[in-house]
Amino acid sequence: MHAADTRADTGTGTGTGARPERIVVIGGGIAGLAAAHRLLTRDTGPAPHVTVLEASDRVGGKLLAGEIEGARVDLGAESMLARRPEAVGLAREVGLGDLLQPPATATASLWTRGALRPMPKGHVMGVPGDPSALSGVLSAEGLRRIEEDRELPPTEIGEDVAVGRYVADRLGREVVDRLVEPLLGGVYAGDAYRISMRAAVPQLFDAARAHPSLLDAVREIQGRAAAHPPAGPVFQGIAGGVGTLPLAVADAVRARGGEILTGAPVTELRRTTDGSPEPGARWRVVTPGRVLHADAVVVAVPAPAAARLLAADAPAAAAELAAVEYASMALITLAYRRRDAPLPEGSGFLVPPVDGHTVKASTFASRKWVWIAEENPDLHVVRTSVGRYGDERDLGRDDAELVGLSRHDLRAATGLTAAPVATRVTRWHDGLPQYPVGHPARVARVRAHVAALPGLAVCGALYDGVGIPACVASAYAAADLVAPAGAPAG
């Protein structure tokens, strides 16, 4: 038996239709923390007692604030899509509103065909509405191939299709290999020829189903965007790093009475329909040395861990989750003396895998984020990324080798020959879930199986998008599912 058998709250349990009083959130990444914050801050009567259990020794998941040579930096995700409200809204709610900052420059490049080339304008995730937008990136033959789109018969899409395969069928492989691949790879660390268009680029999926010509579909999307231009920046960062967001959310959860335990892996999650020491408690959550009984549980962990936890009571959901694949990657952060390391203008560059280089992207962090430059006027901070789905061989190298490979590619791309004064390598093993063809249907099946179990919900990057706003939105939906706003307390 375990050393302690404790409740997540001292109140009575809830019956059917009542708002849960004791809720356990499994996972302390941004999704789990956002779910906990939502549960504690909704204006729907008495807040439940919420306990967050995190297996590692810190909260935040793939959001990690750190430093290099005294400079504060992000060692994980560094920006949030601002055209979705959830992440920026959460940052404001937890007191970071005054620290929100858009990138100082949105001008990026492609390192392809032996040179840094300006990122083409006028495309939807690399798919152009006008072939001339890709001049300089594509060969003359590749540009001519795009023009064949309107002469081709319609391409069958069905319920889903791989972005790369569909775009290659319509416009040729060069468009995919030179532009779609690096752009999608920057989001998913994935393979465009496997990634679901329905999941990754839903607006393009919908438009493509309505138009036999892909160029016409893109132009429709661009026309709608031009008619309703969004206000404000596309992306936002946070002075001090996006990695400060989960720390601030955790502080807000604690301030509202929530409990957050790190170093607390959940080894068992079981329904307690009979024999629970807590009247009405539905779930038994086991961690080393402690057992909690809860009215509801939010599972906010990656697919392999979620599959293990759900195997006993939701075996069909667990089987679906066990089939989800992940990509691993490493981020190499380098600090240079500014006087020794002139950098090109812009925020950095993406690298098409077809060009055969080691790095997949590089960010000139001191140019991209004003707060880094202002806090560290004598430094240039540069990040590179290595590894993606199906191309993880370099991740077996040690840190020094990864730094050396990054320096080699930076020198070839930008002419940067100076030695960095400090380096950091951050490895994200199984860091990004992959969204292959059929992923939305898999997610729907998982949620249907989970919905059959009262007081249980799932959320996180593997469901509705890997970006921070999508993770927060999935967390809010999970919180609302296990604790409906209109339900009275038990």
C-alpha positions in Angstrom: 0.0 0.0 0.0 1.0 3.6 -0.4 2.2 5.8 2.5 -0.7 8.1 2.4 -4.3 8.0 1.2 -5.5 11.5 1.0 -8.3 13.6 -0.5 -7.9 16.4 -3.0 -10.3 18.4 -0.8 -12.2 18.2 2.4 -15.6 18.8 0.9 -18.2 16.2 0.1 -18.3 14.5 -3.3 -20.6 15.3 -6.2 -23.4 13.5 -7.7 -24.4 13.3 -11.3 -24.8 16.7 -12.8 -23.1 18.5 -10.0 -20.0 20.6 -10.4 -16.9 18.7 -9.2 -15.3 20.0 -6.0 -12.1 18.1 -6.3 -10.2 18.0 -9.6 -6.8 16.6 -10.4 -4.9 17.8 -13.4 -2.2 15.4 -14.6 0.6 17.3 -16.3 2.1 20.7 -15.5 2.9 21.9 -19.0 1.1 25.0 -20.4 -2.1 23.0 -21.1 -2.4 21.5 -17.6 -1.6 24.8 -16.0 -4.1 26.7 -18.2 -6.8 24.1 -17.3 -6.1 24.5 -13.6 -6.2 28.3 -14.0 -9.5 28.1 -15.9 -11.1 25.9 -13.2 -10.1 28.3 -10.5 -10.9 31.6 -12.1 -14.3 31.2 -13.7 -17.1 33.2 -12.1 -19.4 30.3 -11.6 -19.7 30.0 -7.8 -17.3 28.3 -5.4 -14.0 27.2 -7.0 -13.1 23.6 -6.8 -10.0 22.4 -5.1 -7.5 21.7 -7.9 -4.3 19.7 -7.6 -1.8 19.7 -10.5 0.6 16.7 -10.7 3.8 17.1 -12.7 6.2 14.2 -13.2 9.3 16.3 -13.8 11.0 18.7 -11.4 9.6 21.8 -13.0 6.4 23.1 -14.6 6.2 24.5 -18.2 6.8 21.6 -20.5 8.2 22.8 -23.8 8.2 26.4 -22.5 11.5 26.9 -20.8 13.1 30.2 -19.7 16.8 30.2 -19.3 19.9 32.3 -19.8 23.2 32.3 -21.6 26.2 34.6 -20.8 23.8 36.5 -18.4 21.2 37.0 -21.1 17.7 35.8 -20.5 16.5 33.7 -23.4 13.9 31.1 -24.3 15.3 27.5 -24.5 12.0 26.2 -25.9 9.1 27.9 -27.8 9.8 31.7 -28.2 6.6 33.2 -29.6 2.8 32.9 -29.6 0.4 33.3 -32.4 -1.4 36.6 -31.5 -4.3 36.3 -34.0 -5.8 33.6 -31.7 -6.8 35.2 -28.4 -6.2 32.4 -25.9 -2.4 32.6 -25.2 -2.2 36.4 -25.2 -5.3 36.6 -23.1 -3.9 34.2 -20.5 -0.7 36.2 -20.4 -2.7 39.3 -19.6 -4.8 37.5 -17.0 -1.7 36.4 -15.0 -0.1 39.8 -15.0 2.2 39.7 -18.1 0.2 42.1 -20.3 2.8 44.9 -20.0 5.6 42.5 -21.1 4.0 41.4 -24.3 6.1 42.3 -27.3 5.8 41.7 -31.0 8.9 40.7 -32.9 11.0 43.7 -33.9 11.3 42.3 -37.4 9.2 39.8 -39.3 11.6 39.7 -42.2 12.9 36.2 -42.5 15.0 34.4 -45.2 15.3 31.0 -46.8 18.8 29.5 -47.0 18.5 27.6 -50.3 20.4 27.1 -53.5 23.5 28.4 -51.8 22.3 31.8 -50.6 20.0 33.5 -48.1 17.0 34.6 -50.1 14.1 36.8 -48.9 11.1 34.8 -47.7 8.5 35.1 -50.5 5.4 37.0 -49.8 1.8 36.2 -50.8 1.5 32.6 -49.9 -0.5 30.4 -47.5 2.0 28.1 -45.6 4.2 28.2 -48.7 1.4 27.7 -51.3 1.3 30.7 -53.6 -1.6 32.5 -55.2 0.7 34.0 -57.8 3.6 31.9 -59.1 5.8 35.0 -59.5 5.9 35.3 -55.7 8.3 32.3 -55.7 10.7 33.8 -58.3 14.3 33.3 -57.0 13.4 30.4 -54.8 12.1 28.1 -57.5 13.8 27.2 -60.8 12.3 28.4 -64.1 11.0 24.8 -64.6 9.4 24.9 -61.1 7.7 28.2 -61.9 6.3 26.8 -65.2 5.0 23.7 -63.4 2.9 25.8 -61.1 1.1 27.3 -64.1 -0.2 23.8 -65.0 -2.5 23.9 -62.0 -5.5 25.3 -63.8 -5.2 22.8 -66.7 -5.1 19.7 -64.4 -8.3 17.8 -63.6 -9.4 18.1 -59.9 -7.4 16.2 -57.4 -9.3 14.0 -55.0 -9.1 15.2 -51.4 -11.7 13.2 -49.5 -11.8 13.5 -45.8 -8.1 14.4 -45.5 -4.9 14.5 -47.5 -1.2 15.1 -46.9 -0.2 18.7 -47.5 2.9 17.8 -49.5 1.3 15.2 -51.7 -1.7 17.5 -52.6 0.5 20.5 -53.3 3.0 18.5 -55.3 0.2 17.0 -57.4 -1.2 20.5 -58.2 1.9 22.7 -58.3 4.9 20.4 -58.5 7.4 19.1 -55.9 9.6 22.2 -56.0 7.0 24.3 -54.2 6.8 21.6 -51.4 10.5 21.0 -51.1 11.7 24.6 -51.2 8.9 26.4 -49.3 6.1 24.2 -47.8 8.6 21.8 -46.1 10.6 24.4 -44.2 7.5 26.4 -43.2 5.6 23.4 -41.9 8.8 21.9 -40.5 9.2 25.1 -38.4 5.9 24.4 -36.7 5.7 20.6 -36.5 9.3 19.4 -37.0 7.6 17.1 -39.5 7.4 15.9 -43.0 5.1 17.8 -45.3 4.4 14.7 -47.3 2.9 13.1 -44.2 1.3 16.1 -42.4 -2.5 16.3 -42.6 -3.8 19.3 -44.5 -7.0 19.2 -42.6 -5.2 19.5 -39.3 -2.3 21.7 -40.1 -3.8 24.1 -42.7 -7.5 23.8 -42.3 -8.4 27.0 -44.2 -6.4 25.7 -47.2 -8.2 22.3 -46.9 -11.6 23.9 -46.9 -10.8 26.2 -49.9 -9.2 23.4 -51.9 -12.3 21.3 -51.5 -14.3 24.2 -53.0 -12.0 24.9 -56.0 -10.5 22.5 -58.6 -7.5 24.9 -58.9 -5.2 25.3 -55.9 -4.1 28.7 -57.1 -7.7 29.8 -57.0 -8.2 28.3 -53.6 -5.2 30.3 -52.2 -6.5 33.5 -53.9 -9.8 33.1 -52.2 -8.1 32.8 -48.8 -6.0 35.9 -49.6 -9.0 37.8 -50.7 -10.9 37.1 -47.5 -7.8 38.2 -45.5 -7.5 41.4 -47.5 -11.2 42.2 -46.9 -10.8 41.7 -43.2 -7.3 42.6 -42.2 -6.5 41.6 -38.6 -5.6 44.2 -36.1 -2.3 44.0 -34.3 0.7 41.8 -34.7 0.6 38.2 -36.0 2.9 37.0 -33.2 3.8 38.1 -29.7 6.6 37.3 -27.4 7.1 38.1 -23.7 10.0 40.2 -22.4 12.0 37.8 -20.3 10.9 34.9 -22.6 7.7 33.0 -23.3 9.1 30.5 -20.8 8.0 32.9 -18.1 4.3 32.3 -19.0 3.9 28.9 -17.3 5.7 30.2 -14.2 3.2 33.1 -14.0 0.3 30.8 -14.5 1.5 28.5 -11.8 1.8 31.4 -9.4 -1.7 32.5 -10.2 -3.0 28.9 -9.6 -1.3 28.8 -6.2 -2.7 32.3 -5.4 -6.2 30.9 -6.0 -5.6 28.0 -3.7 -4.5 25.5 -6.2 -1.9 22.9 -5.3 1.0 22.1 -7.7 3.2 19.2 -7.0 6.4 18.5 -9.1 8.3 15.3 -9.0 4.9 13.6 -8.8 4.5 11.1 -11.7 1.1 9.5 -11.8 1.5 5.7 -11.8 -2.2 4.8 -11.9 -5.5 6.4 -12.9 -8.6 4.3 -12.2 -12.3 4.9 -11.9 -13.7 4.4 -8.3 -17.3 3.4 -8.9 -17.2 1.1 -5.8 -15.3 1.2 -2.5 -14.0 4.8 -2.7 -13.3 6.3 0.8 -14.7 9.6 -0.6 -18.4 9.7 -1.1 -19.1 10.4 -4.8 -15.5 10.5 -5.9 -15.1 9.1 -9.4 -11.3 8.7 -9.8 -8.4 7.4 -7.9 -5.0 9.0 -8.8 -1.8 7.3 -7.6 1.5 9.0 -7.2 4.6 7.7 -5.3 3.7 8.0 -1.6 0.2 9.5 -2.2 -3.2 8.5 -3.4 -5.8 11.2 -4.3 -9.5 10.8 -4.9 -11.1 13.2 -7.2 -14.5 14.0 -8.8 -12.8 14.8 -12.1 -9.5 14.5 -13.8 -7.9 16.4 -16.7 -5.2 14.4 -18.5 -2.7 16.9 -20.0 0.3 14.8 -20.8 1.9 13.6 -24.1 0.3 10.7 -25.9 2.5 7.8 -24.5 1.9 8.8 -20.9 -1.8 9.4 -21.6 -2.1 6.0 -23.2 -0.6 4.3 -20.1 -2.9 6.1 -17.8 -6.1 5.4 -19.8 -5.3 1.8 -20.6 -7.4 0.3 -17.8 -10.6 2.3 -18.1 -10.4 3.6 -21.7 -8.5 1.0 -23.7 -9.8 2.1 -27.1 -8.6 5.7 -26.4 -5.3 4.4 -25.1 -4.8 2.3 -28.3 -5.3 5.4 -30.4 -3.0 7.5 -28.3 -0.3 4.8 -28.4 -0.1 5.1 -32.2 0.7 8.9 -32.1 4.3 9.6 -33.2 6.6 12.3 -32.1 9.6 14.2 -33.5 12.7 15.0 -31.5 14.9 18.0 -31.9 17.6 20.1 -30.3 17.9 23.8 -29.9 21.4 25.2 -29.9 21.8 28.7 -28.4 24.9 30.6 -29.1 26.0 34.0 -27.6 28.5 36.2 -29.5 30.2 39.5 -28.8 28.3 41.9 -30.9 31.4 43.6 -32.2 32.8 40.3 -33.5 29.7 38.9 -35.0 27.9 41.0 -37.6 24.6 39.4 -38.6 22.4 39.8 -41.7 19.3 41.9 -41.2 16.0 40.1 -40.4 14.8 37.6 -37.8 16.7 34.6 -39.2 16.2 31.9 -41.8 14.6 28.6 -42.6 16.3 25.8 -44.4 14.6 23.4 -46.9 15.7 19.8 -46.0 16.3 19.2 -49.7 19.4 21.4 -49.5 21.0 18.9 -47.2 22.2 21.1 -44.3 22.3 20.1 -40.7 20.4 23.0 -39.2 16.7 23.3 -40.0 16.3 26.9 -39.0 18.1 29.8 -37.2 16.8 32.7 -35.3 18.7 35.9 -34.7 17.1 36.3 -31.3 18.8 39.7 -30.5 17.3 41.1 -33.7 14.0 39.5 -33.4 13.3 40.5 -29.8 13.9 44.1 -28.6 14.1 43.1 -25.0 17.1 40.8 -25.6 19.0 43.5 -27.4 18.1 46.2 -24.8 19.1 44.0 -21.8 22.3 42.7 -23.5 23.7 45.5 -25.8 27.1 43.8 -26.2 25.7 40.4 -27.2 24.2 38.7 -30.2 22.1 35.7 -29.3 21.5 33.2 -32.1 19.5 30.0 -32.0 19.6 27.0 -34.4 17.4 23.9 -34.5 18.5 20.4 -35.5 16.4 17.4 -36.1 12.9 16.7 -37.4 10.6 13.7 -37.9 12.5 11.1 -40.0 15.8 13.0 -39.7 17.1 12.6 -36.2 20.5 11.0 -36.8 22.4 14.1 -35.7 20.7 14.1 -32.3 22.9 11.2 -31.3 25.9 13.5 -31.4 27.2 15.1 -28.2 26.6 18.8 -27.4 30.0 20.0 -28.7 29.4 18.3 -32.0 26.0 19.9 -32.4 27.5 23.3 -31.6 30.2 22.7 -34.2 27.7 21.7 -36.9 25.6 24.7 -36.1 28.6 27.0 -36.4 29.6 25.4 -39.7 26.1 26.1 -41.2 25.9 29.6 -39.7 29.3 30.4 -41.3 28.1 29.0 -44.7 24.8 30.8 -44.6 25.8 34.2 -43.1 29.6 34.4 -43.1 29.7 34.4 -39.3 33.2 33.2 -38.4 33.5 34.5 -34.8 33.7 32.0 -31.9 30.8 32.2 -29.5 31.5 33.2 -26.0 28.9 30.7 -24.6 26.7 27.9 -25.9 23.8 25.9 -24.7 22.2 22.8 -26.1 18.6 21.9 -25.2 17.3 18.6 -26.3 13.6 18.0 -26.7 13.2 14.2 -26.9 9.8 13.4 -28.5 9.0 17.1 -28.3 6.4 17.6 -31.0 3.5 15.3 -31.8 3.0 14.5 -35.5 -0.2 15.2 -37.3 -0.4 12.7 -40.2 -3.3 12.2 -42.5 -6.3 11.1 -40.4 -5.1 12.8 -37.3 -8.4 14.9 -36.8 -10.4 11.7 -37.0 -8.1 10.0 -34.5 -8.5 12.9 -32.1 -12.3 12.7 -32.5 -12.2 9.0 -31.7 -10.1 9.6 -28.6 -12.5 12.2 -27.3 -15.5 10.1 -28.0 -14.0 7.2 -26.0 -13.0 9.5 -23.1 -16.4 11.2 -23.1 -18.0 7.9 -22.1 -16.3 8.2 -18.7 -17.8 10.9 -16.5 -15.4 13.4 -15.1 -12.6 12.8 -17.5 -11.1 15.0 -20.2 -7.9 15.3 -22.2 -6.0 18.3 -23.6 -2.6 19.3 -24.9 -0.5 19.7 -28.0 -1.5 16.4 -29.6 -5.1 17.3 -30.1 -5.9 20.6 -31.8 -2.6 22.2 -32.6 0.9 22.4 -31.3 1.0 26.2 -30.8 0.5 27.8 -27.4 -2.9 29.3 -28.2 -4.2 25.9 -29.4 -2.9 24.2 -26.2 -4.6 26.8 -24.1 -7.8 26.5 -26.0 -7.8 22.7 -25.6 -7.2 23.2 -21.9 -10.1 25.5 -21.5 -12.4 23.1 -23.4 -11.3 20.2 -21.1 -11.8 22.3 -17.9 -15.3 23.3 -19.1 -16.1 19.7 -19.9 -15.2 18.3 -16.5 -16.7 21.2 -14.6 -19.6 22.7 -16.6 -20.2 26.3 -15.8 -23.9 25.9 -15.1 -23.7 22.9 -12.8 -24.3 23.6 -9.1 -22.0 22.4 -6.4 -22.7 19.0 -4.8 
